[in-house]
Amino acid sequence: MLQTVSNTASFFAGFLQFDVQSGEIGKNLSRVKDGLAEVAGFHKRISPGIIVLPELWATGFAYEKLPSLAKAIPELLKKLQILAAEYQVLLAGSLPEYANNTYYNTLFITGPAGNAGTYRKQRLFSPMAEETFFTPGEGRGPVHTSLGPVAGLVCYDLRFPELLRQQTALGADLLVVPAQWPAARINHWRILVQARAIENQMFVVAANRCGTTGDTTFGGHSMIVGPDGSILLEAGESEECRGIMLDPAMAPAARSLFSTVPEK
């Protein structure tokens, strides 16, 4: 079981940036396995830690297969739990979830003990016809993990700062963002990831997809940003699986100068 991280203990944060294959759960899971092995092979230490995967990392937006893909997610999460236990990390990424007789685009945070918690995407992206197939989630607090409270946003949610403020007020100083953000608006992505870090004085680990589906090219540039808005690590446009050690003391240090963190 993951050891709870203290306020002063460093932890690993990483992302797996890859080309999600639409409707191909097996192929995408294999890419995750390879990516984790790559990260673990490059870094001497990745535990305790959290590694973020893209939005709908196992399925893509394969709406025509949505019922069968969503049905496969519980078994997929068991396999993800095994990987989390093997590397002693948390794995965070969104997947299609069937619940309450509808479908959600849901961020799952999975650890060695199983599902630590979820966040359902609240702002659905009309150009991808999300509102036709998914139901928007409702507001909720951060997920309580062995690394402390972890806030979540999914892709288009990043444009709506109010979705993060309550999670920050409830104690989160780490945000994870799985995304499939297009290359055409990658400058918006970079600015918004930094903005969410700056206004909430928190770490942001944002994993974006790369590659192309149909007429859309996705922009990559997965990022890890510090509580002061500094870019600590950034990928390019192609597949990359990377990470760094973070010092949790950076968040309270930033907030000690002046605090923009909302009260409960």
Secondary structure, DSSP 8 states (H G I E B T S, - for coil): ------TT--EEEEEEE----TT-HHHHHHHHHHHHHHHHHH-S---SEEEE--TTTTT-S-GGGHHHHHHHHHHHHHHHHHHHHHHT-EEEEEEEEEETTEEEEEEEEEETTEEEEEEE--S--GGGTHHHH---------EEETTEEEEE--GGGGG-THHHHHHHHTT--EEEEEE--BGGGHHHHHHHHHHHHHHHT-EEEEEE-EEEETTEEEE---EEE-TTS-EEEE--SS-EEEEEEE-TTHHHHHHHH-------
